[in-house]
Amino acid sequence: MDMDGTPFDELAARIAQSDDAGFHLAATRHPDAMVRRVAASMFRGEKALRHARELLPLLADEDHHVRQEALWAFGTMGPDVLPLLHETRRTAKGAVRRGALAGIVEVAGPDALSPADRTMIERFIRVKIEEEMYGTEEMHLCGGWFAIRTDNQAAVLEVCGLRDPAPVTKILGGSAWNNDHHAWAKDDEHVRCARVYVTGAWDGWTLVFGEPFAHAERPVTEICAVLSAVFGEAHYYGMSCGDGWTAWCIADSGEIVRYYDAFKPEDQIGELDVENGRGLPHDWSDENDDLDDIWATEVAEELSVDPTYFEGDVEGHGVLALTQCGRTYGSPKGLLQI
């Protein structure tokens, strides 16, 4: 209960129904994390910017959910809050100083970091890359990726027109891909088309997560055909974490061998041996009732590599590289895991 005897859930409801900024600020200092989280969620946009200095301690809150709500609040403030966050990086100590770093990246992305902070993060990433060399990391798959039969990462970057590659851990690469793919963006903002995660060589394959060509205007069949003409073999795979979508495209020496998209089954081309005895996810006909559906990750496991788990022979390390949009408009904003 609160000090006045109000149960925590009732207090949280009162906070959500109130328009009193002073009441909300007081609640951000409440001993119960649920109350602080609800209070932090009440600050967005101009209201959040007006009280940015008072909200700084929430970036260092002991509760993860409170810190996340605070990050979202700072993310809505826009670039006008950056001077305060940079000042906090220079003058604060401990968790608040670290929280300000997260706030800068959430508001404006890595391009807004100071040279000292950028150097510090790059050094930390190099250490983490060494630590995860022999680890197995699970990757959250939601979106599309290309698998190219080559161990020449530099050649993949060149053919795809990607520049300024920065070394990343597997976790950081996957975090960037998921951040950009799921980000809410206005039509004139370049988020999904700004950067791409390119892995190291994995059992003879290099994977490209994201949209390496401008705004995904070229169909995946065309991209796979072009990449396979250069590298001999190129695949595209797609998985969704929410709506049952899956897709795969297999190209060999410039020709499409197989194309399937669960949401566009009428456009499919060819068939694969690995599909024999399995159902295609779009097909709900009676004759397929007893068949287990096949998904892109299973096709990938048979024909290239399944990135759900990074395991096996991985040579080198992944990079985040910028597309033309990324070089023109900057890296997407958003805090990423390392």
N, C-alpha and C positions, 0 to 999 in steps of 0.2 A: 504493500500500500504506500501511497504518497504520504507526505508529512501531514496533510490535512485529512487523511483517512480515506482518500479516493483510491480505489483499486487501480493498478497500473493500466489495465486495458481500458477502463473508463477514462482515465487521464489521457491516454493516447487518442481516444475518440474525441475528447474535448479539444485537443491540440489540432486535430485534423479539421474540426468544424470552425475553428477560430480564425480570424483575420488579424489578430493582434501580434505584431512582430515582436514586441517586448515579451509577451507570453511565450512565443516560440523560442526566443533567445534564452530565456530562463530555463526552458525545458531542455535545451541542448546541454545543460549542465546537471541534469537530473542523474541520480545514481543508477537508475535502471536503463540498460542498453536499449530496450524496446522503445522507451519514451524518447531517448536521445535520437534514435533512428527516425521515428515519426517526425520529431521536431526538425531534424535536418532536411527531411523531404519537403518541408514547407517553404524552403528557400530555393527559388529558381529565378533566373533572369535578373532584372533590375533590382528586385527585392534582395536577392542574394548578393549582388554587387555592393549595395549600400551597406551591408553588414558583413562584408568579406573578412575584415580583421577579427571580428568576434567569432567567426566561423572557423578560423585557422586551427584552433585546438582540435576540432573534430577530425581533421586530416591525420591526427596522431592518436585518435581514440583507440582504446584497447580492444574494442569490438570491431570485427571485420565489416559487419553490415553497416555500422555507423560510419566507418571510414568510406565505404562505397557510396553511401548517400551523400556524404560530404563532397566526394570527388565529382559526383554527378551535379551537385549544386555549383561547384566551381566551374565545371565544364559549360554551364549555361551562362556564365558571367561574361564571356568574350574576352578579347585581348586587353581590355582596360584593367583587368585584375593582375596582369603579368608583372607590373612594377612592384606590387605588394608581395607577390610570390618570390620574385628575385631578391627583394630586400630581406625577406624571411630566410632565404637560402644563405645570405651573407651574414645575418646577425643572430639568428636563432640557433639553438642547440638541440641535439637529441632527436626525438621522434617528430617534433614539429618541423625541424629543418628537413628531415627525410620526407615528411608529408608534403612540404612545399614543392619538393622535386616532383613528386607524383602529380601534384596540382598543375605544374607547368606543362607536363607532357599531356595531361588530360585536356587542358585548355587549348594548347597550340601545337602539340606534337614535338618530336625530337628536334626540329629545326629551331625551336625557341630556347633550347638549353644553352647555358653559358659554355665557353670553350673548356673551362675546368671541369664542369659536370659531364660534358661529352667525353672528355678524356677518361674520367673516372669510370663511367659506364662502359666504355670500350674495354678498359682494363679488366673490369669485372666479368664482362662477357667472355673474354679470352680465357679466364680462369675456369668459368663454367663449361666452356666448350671442352676443355681438357678433362674435367670431372665427368662429363656425360659420354665420353668417348665409347665406353663399353656398356653404357646403360641401355635399357629398353624403355622407351617413352610411349605412352598411349597418346594418340592424336585425335582430337575431336574433329570428325569429318562432316562438314556441311558446306557444300559448294562443289566446284569443279577443279580438277587438276590434270595436268598433262604428264605422261610418262614417256621419256625419250630414251631410246637405246643408245646410250653413250656414257662414257665416264669423263667426258670433256666439258666440265662446267663452263669454262670460259667460252667455248664454242656455242653453247646454248645461250649464254648471255648475249653474244654477238649477233646470232641469228635472230633472236627475239628483240633486238634493239634496246637491251637493258643496260643501264649505266650505274656508276657509283655503288658497286656492291659492297655491303658492310657485313662482316662476319656475324653470325647469330647462332645461338643454341637451337636445338630442335624445338624446345618449348617456346622460345621467342619467335621463331619463324611461324609456328602454328598459331601462336597468339595473334600475330600481326594479320595473318590470313583471315582468321575468324573475326577479328576486330573490324577489318575493312569490309568483309562480306556482310556483316550484320549491322554495320553502322547506319544510323539514320542520317541521311544527307539530302540537301536540297538539289534540285535538278542541275544547278550550275556549279555544284561542288564536285571536285574530282577526288573521290575516296576509293572506290573499288578499282579504279583504273590507274592509281598512282604508283603502286609498288607491288612487287612479286617476290614470293619466297621460292628460292631455287636451292634444292638440297645438294649435298655432296653425292658422289657416285655410290649407288647402292646396288650391289650385285649386278653391276653393269648398266644400271638405269639412273637417269637424273630426272627428278620430279620437279615440276613447276606448278606452284599453287598460286592461283589468282588469274588475272587477265593481262597477259603479256602484250597484247595488241590493243590499240586504242578503243576504249569504251565497249569492248566485246562486240563490235559491229560485224566482225567476220564470223561466219558459222564455224563450229568446231570441226566439221568435216573438212572445210577448206584449210584450216590451220593444221590439222593432222596430216593432210595430204602434203602440204608444203614442208612440214617438219620431217616427214618420213622420206621425202625426196632428198633431203639433205643428210639425214642420219640413218636412213634405211628402214627404221620402224618407229612409229610414234602412236601413242594411245591417248585417249581422253576418257576420264572417269568422272562420274558425278554422284554424290550422295546428299540426302537431306536429313537433317536431324528432326524434322517436324512433320512433313507432309507425305512421306512415302515416295518421293521422287528419286529416281536413279537413272543413270545413263552410262553408255560406253561407246567409244568409237575406236576402231582398230584400223590403222593404215600401214601399208607395206610398200616401200619403194614408190611413193607418190600416188598409190591407189587405195581407195577405201575398201577394206575387206568386210567390215561389219560396222553398222551404226544402229544404235537402239536408244530411244529415249522413252521412258515410261509415260511421259505426258504427251508425246507425239508419236505414238506407235505407227501411225499411217506413213511416217517418213522413213521407216527402218529399211536398212540395206543388209543383205546377206544373212549369214548365221554362223555360229561357232560350235565346234565340237564340245566345248565345255558347257554349252547350254543344253546338251542332250539329256533327257530325263528330268529336266527342271522346268518350272513354269516361269513365264515372263510376268513381271508384277502387274502389268495392265490387263492381263488376260484372265477374266473371271468365268470363262466358259466351263461347262460341266465336265468336259474331258480333262481339264486341268485341276479338278478338285483335289486329286490325290497327289499332286506334284508340289514339292517345295519350291517356292520362288527363288530365283537366283538374283544376286545383287552385284553391284559394281565392284565391291571389295573382293568378292569371291572370284569374279572374272580377273581382276587385277592380280590376285594371289596366284592364279594359274598361269597368266600370260606375261606378267611383269613383276611388280611387288605391291603388296598391300600395306599402305602407310598407316593403318590403324596402330600398328606397333612398329617402331623403328628397331629392327633387329637384323642380325646377319652382318655381312661385310659392308660397312659404310666407310668410304675413303674420303678424306677431307672433311669439310664442314659446310653447312648451308650459309646462304647469304640473303639479305634483303637488298633488292636492286630496284632502281627507279625506272619507270617507264618515261616516255616523253611528257606525259601529264604530270608525273611526279617531279620531273626536273623543272617544269614550267610553274606549277602551282604549289609545290612543296609536299612534304610527307603528310599523311593523314594524322589527325590528332587521336589521342586515346592512350591510356596507360596500358602497357603490355607486360606480360610475365617474362621473366628471364630464366 
